[in-house]
Amino acid sequence: MTDTPPDRLSIYPNSPYYDYDVLVRGIGVRFRGEEKSTVEEYCISEGWIKVSAGKAVDRKGRPMQLTLKGPVEVWFKDEEAQG
């Protein structure tokens, strides 16, 4: 397994950016200097994250998402525990 997190990752299994092994390992996301725990998808190279928008749901029953743009930092949480 690599030591660098993927450039883009999603928590939804039907997404092409879903990776079960990476999610099990644990990902930490810092957006604009603040650690976020509610991120549903992120892209480092494009500089955005997606978070749920309250209790509203789309027609498939998933939470509506807001796309927030800004600097994104990502790390593996298992490395944090070791060091």
CYANA upper distance limits for C-alpha pairs under 8 A (distance plus 0.5 A):
  3 ASP  CA     76 PHE  CA      8.34
  4 THR  CA     75 TRP  CA      7.87
  4 THR  CA     76 PHE  CA      8.31
  5 PRO  CA     22 VAL  CA      8.19
  5 PRO  CA     27 ILE  CA      8.28
  5 PRO  CA     74 VAL  CA      7.24
  5 PRO  CA     75 TRP  CA      6.73
  5 PRO  CA     76 PHE  CA      7.20
  7 ASP  CA     42 TYR  CA      8.46
  7 ASP  CA     43 CYS  CA      6.18
  7 ASP  CA     44 ILE  CA      5.81
  7 ASP  CA     45 SER  CA      7.02
  8 ARG  CA     17 TYR  CA      6.84
  8 ARG  CA     41 GLU  CA      7.85
  8 ARG  CA     42 TYR  CA      6.04
  8 ARG  CA     43 CYS  CA      4.84
  8 ARG  CA     44 ILE  CA      6.99
  9 LEU  CA     17 TYR  CA      5.51
  9 LEU  CA     18 TYR  CA      6.31
  9 LEU  CA     19 ASP  CA      7.61
  9 LEU  CA     41 GLU  CA      6.06
  9 LEU  CA     42 TYR  CA      6.22
  9 LEU  CA     43 CYS  CA      7.40
 10 SER  CA     15 SER  CA      7.15
 10 SER  CA     17 TYR  CA      5.90
 10 SER  CA     18 TYR  CA      5.40
 10 SER  CA     19 ASP  CA      8.08
 10 SER  CA     40 GLU  CA      6.43
 10 SER  CA     41 GLU  CA      4.75
 10 SER  CA     42 TYR  CA      7.30
 11 ILE  CA     15 SER  CA      8.47
 11 ILE  CA     18 TYR  CA      6.48
 11 ILE  CA     19 ASP  CA      8.46
 11 ILE  CA     23 LEU  CA      8.07
 11 ILE  CA     40 GLU  CA      6.07
 11 ILE  CA     41 GLU  CA      6.92
 12 TYR  CA     18 TYR  CA      6.67
 12 TYR  CA     40 GLU  CA      8.33
 13 PRO  CA     18 TYR  CA      6.11
 13 PRO  CA     19 ASP  CA      8.44
 14 ASN  CA     18 TYR  CA      7.79
 19 ASP  CA     23 LEU  CA      6.90
 20 TYR  CA     24 VAL  CA      6.65
 21 ASP  CA     25 ARG  CA      6.79
 22 VAL  CA     26 GLY  CA      7.00
 22 VAL  CA     27 ILE  CA      7.89
 23 LEU  CA     27 ILE  CA      6.97
 25 ARG  CA     76 PHE  CA      7.48
 25 ARG  CA     77 LYS  CA      7.65
 25 ARG  CA     78 ASP  CA      6.97
 26 GLY  CA     76 PHE  CA      6.21
 26 GLY  CA     77 LYS  CA      5.60
 26 GLY  CA     78 ASP  CA      7.05
 27 ILE  CA     74 VAL  CA      7.33
 27 ILE  CA     75 TRP  CA      6.28
 27 ILE  CA     76 PHE  CA      5.21
 27 ILE  CA     77 LYS  CA      5.96
 28 GLY  CA     35 GLU  CA      7.96
 28 GLY  CA     36 LYS  CA      8.15
 28 GLY  CA     37 SER  CA      8.04
 28 GLY  CA     74 VAL  CA      6.11
 28 GLY  CA     75 TRP  CA      5.73
 28 GLY  CA     76 PHE  CA      6.52
 28 GLY  CA     77 LYS  CA      6.34
 29 VAL  CA     35 GLU  CA      6.30
 29 VAL  CA     36 LYS  CA      6.20
 29 VAL  CA     37 SER  CA      7.68
 29 VAL  CA     39 VAL  CA      8.07
 29 VAL  CA     72 VAL  CA      7.57
 29 VAL  CA     73 GLU  CA      6.31
 29 VAL  CA     74 VAL  CA      5.19
 29 VAL  CA     75 TRP  CA      7.28
 30 ARG  CA     34 GLU  CA      5.74
 30 ARG  CA     35 GLU  CA      4.64
 30 ARG  CA     36 LYS  CA      6.34
 30 ARG  CA     72 VAL  CA      6.42
 30 ARG  CA     73 GLU  CA      5.53
 30 ARG  CA     74 VAL  CA      6.88
 31 PHE  CA     35 GLU  CA      6.73
 31 PHE  CA     36 LYS  CA      7.22
 31 PHE  CA     49 ILE  CA      8.36
 31 PHE  CA     70 GLY  CA      7.37
 31 PHE  CA     71 PRO  CA      6.47
 31 PHE  CA     72 VAL  CA      5.33
 31 PHE  CA     73 GLU  CA      6.97
 32 ARG  CA     70 GLY  CA      6.67
 32 ARG  CA     71 PRO  CA      6.04
 32 ARG  CA     72 VAL  CA      7.25
 38 THR  CA     51 VAL  CA      6.60
 38 THR  CA     52 SER  CA      7.97
 39 VAL  CA     49 ILE  CA      7.04
 39 VAL  CA     50 LYS  CA      6.39
 39 VAL  CA     51 VAL  CA      5.47
 39 VAL  CA     52 SER  CA      8.27
 40 GLU  CA     49 ILE  CA      8.05
 40 GLU  CA     50 LYS  CA      6.12
 40 GLU  CA     51 VAL  CA      6.05
 40 GLU  CA     52 SER  CA      7.82
 41 GLU  CA     49 ILE  CA      6.25
 41 GLU  CA     50 LYS  CA      5.64
 41 GLU  CA     51 VAL  CA      7.85
 42 TYR  CA     47 GLY  CA      8.42
 42 TYR  CA     48 TRP  CA      6.38
 42 TYR  CA     49 ILE  CA      4.72
 42 TYR  CA     50 LYS  CA      6.71
 42 TYR  CA     72 VAL  CA      8.45
 43 CYS  CA     47 GLY  CA      6.34
 43 CYS  CA     48 TRP  CA      6.08
 43 CYS  CA     49 ILE  CA      6.92
 43 CYS  CA     72 VAL  CA      8.10
 44 ILE  CA     48 TRP  CA      7.33
 44 ILE  CA     71 PRO  CA      8.09
 44 ILE  CA     72 VAL  CA      6.02
 44 ILE  CA     73 GLU  CA      7.52
 44 ILE  CA     74 VAL  CA      8.31
 47 GLY  CA     69 LYS  CA      6.21
 47 GLY  CA     70 GLY  CA      5.76
 47 GLY  CA     71 PRO  CA      5.87
 47 GLY  CA     72 VAL  CA      6.27
 48 TRP  CA     67 THR  CA      7.01
 48 TRP  CA     68 LEU  CA      5.94
 48 TRP  CA     69 LYS  CA      4.79
 48 TRP  CA     70 GLY  CA      6.35
 48 TRP  CA     71 PRO  CA      7.78
 48 TRP  CA     72 VAL  CA      7.26
 49 ILE  CA     67 THR  CA      6.22
 49 ILE  CA     68 LEU  CA      5.93
 49 ILE  CA     69 LYS  CA      7.17
 49 ILE  CA     72 VAL  CA      8.13
 50 LYS  CA     65 GLN  CA      6.42
 50 LYS  CA     66 LEU  CA      5.95
 50 LYS  CA     67 THR  CA      5.05
 50 LYS  CA     68 LEU  CA      6.82
 51 VAL  CA     65 GLN  CA      5.84
 51 VAL  CA     66 LEU  CA      5.93
 51 VAL  CA     67 THR  CA      7.24
 51 VAL  CA     68 LEU  CA      8.37
 52 SER  CA     63 PRO  CA      6.15
 52 SER  CA     64 MET  CA      6.09
 52 SER  CA     65 GLN  CA      4.91
 52 SER  CA     66 LEU  CA      6.67
 53 ALA  CA     63 PRO  CA      7.32
 53 ALA  CA     64 MET  CA      5.88
 53 ALA  CA     65 GLN  CA      5.75
 53 ALA  CA     66 LEU  CA      6.42
 54 GLY  CA     63 PRO  CA      8.04
 54 GLY  CA     64 MET  CA      8.08
 55 LYS  CA     63 PRO  CA      7.20
 55 LYS  CA     64 MET  CA      8.36
 56 ALA  CA     63 PRO  CA      6.34
 56 ALA  CA     64 MET  CA      6.17
 57 VAL  CA     61 GLY  CA      5.85
 57 VAL  CA     62 ARG  CA      5.75
 57 VAL  CA     63 PRO  CA      4.72
 57 VAL  CA     64 MET  CA      5.53
 58 ASP  CA     62 ARG  CA      6.11
 58 ASP  CA     63 PRO  CA      6.70
 58 ASP  CA     64 MET  CA      6.21
 75 TRP  CA     79 GLU  CA      8.40
 76 PHE  CA     80 GLU  CA      7.42
 77 LYS  CA     81 ALA  CA      6.98
 78 ASP  CA     82 GLN  CA      6.92
 79 GLU  CA     83 GLY  CA      6.68
